[in-house]
């Protein structure tokens, strides 16, 4: 417990309340027994939900269920949402400077006021109130931690304000994506669209769009000139994937007909959805940029392949701005379009989304010795001079192996802080979109908390989650996490988010250590079935390590296709890995893991193992 108090003090010092003595500058919970929760008469749905959340959490802490009303009848009171009536007792809260999500908390001897910008500020303020003053932690969708002494705390008389640095925040893990109330509690504002949750902040993520705005399946045969020229030939149907963003084509961005078609497509989308704050005009997900003389000349002049894209996006933005002046035209600054051109500037109504896909998962973007990370930092800095609306698409997983340990937990804090320090306005943290990926509960907690406040300590958040969620089983799990990360750094691993186990330094030593750590953790849970389930879910990454030899034999990971072999899988690999594979797939079934990696469903992966092990029909792995 002493260690946990130190961890909490590192994160939010205000949690450590002094001695429980009544003073004029503090508010005892006992005087709130007859209080009511007061909503403004014009309360919006999210403020009504905020009052319900306050009521529920307050009751869990104090045992008292406060009534919710719009007609205050006694003091002290809890004022939820902006309410002019609170001025009469000195609890009025200014909200006109808070935007959509900023919050303000005011505490006096006469009660509490929590209010914020609309539509989400007040709701987020309620969660901030219970985290800050009571030490409540929303760890997972089914585990909210409330300290044993929470009901004895005395609230300081003070006013506290907070505005998130990132306008849009999304930790794309199944643990958030599949549980909307929990996503709201973690303040991931791209998940829950219902009015009571404050709706989704729409102004954020841009993605590949040309494949649907100018599909070659519609135009290609008659107008191959609309599409990329590669080695002197127009490639309107590249690799047979003419209508797909991956491995497909790119449009010729200096062709005026292409500009007209794409602009018309954007305007048609906006006519159907006139309240859309931003719309994507972005490359397909491949490197097939047009090399025709006109495109090549502009790129060469500007010293970057981004030139043709930015000139095109600016032209679309000019036309759209005539009818929709408040709509942003968003585009991905991604792979071959990441380098800024020499002179071209984005229009004020153009939104840029920089992607970190090439960068190391093992070492942070701030590491001075990783060349690709340094290159990204320079591009981010340069784009920051040119645009006031930069978003980030970054990565928090291994797309080749969702279940293998991914040694990037140390990077979440410095990377997000780098973004915040460079005035980034939103972050999409893409990870395995399913539940049960590598240490996904921990990863989701740390990511979500740091998206909300990148000034927190990432290490303190990791330790906090481990201690609160796994209790006595935390030490061996912590030891394994440190081993995986330290080993990857020691071996000089710098791979990005597409990696084999070896790329992250995972070998037999790591595998044995992982299995031993989680076996010890299971022993430490005793007879606590809840703890056992939490540890079991976390252990999936260790069991996945134990079948890496078999998977490397089965599948050509970098080329994303099964290997071909003249001979069956060697008997020693079968004997070594089959028991672990059996346990791994049992756990995946138990904890709802549906994908092996970005492309392979868990059932398909299981079939691959069965075939490699030469099992008969219905014979268990």
Buried (B, 14 or more C-beta within 10 A) or exposed (E): EEEBEEBBEBBBEBBEBEEEEEEEEBBBBEBBEEBBBBBBEEBBBBBBBBBBBBBEBBEBBBEBEBEBEBEBEEBBBBBBBBBEBBEEBEBBBEBEEBBBBBBBBBBBBBBBBBBBBBBBBBBBBBBBBBBBBBBBBBBBBEBBBBBEEBBBBBBBBEEBBBBBBBBBBBBBBBBBBBBBBBBBBBBBBBBBEBEBBBBBBBBBBBBBBBBEBBBBEEBBEEBBBBBBBBEEEBBBBBEEBBBBBEBBBBBBBBBEBBBEBBBEBBBEBBEEEEEBBBBBBBBBBBEBBBBBEBBBEBBEEBEBBBBBBBBBBBBBBBBBBEEBEEBBBBBBBBBBBBBBBEEBEBBEBBBBBBBBBBBBBBBBBBBEEBEBBBBBBEBBEEBBEBBEBBBBBBBBBBBBBBBBBBBBBBBBBBBBBBBBEBEBBBBBBBBBBBBBBBBBBBBBBBBBBBBBBBEBBBBBBBBBBBBBBBBEBBBBBBBBBEBBBEBBBEBEBBBBBBBBBBBBBBBEEBBEBBBBBBBBBBEBBEEBEEBBBBBBBBBBBBBBBBBBBBBBBBBEBEEBEEBEEEEEBEEEBBEBBBEBBBBBBBBBEEBEBBBBBBEBEBEEBBEBBBEBBEBEEEEEB
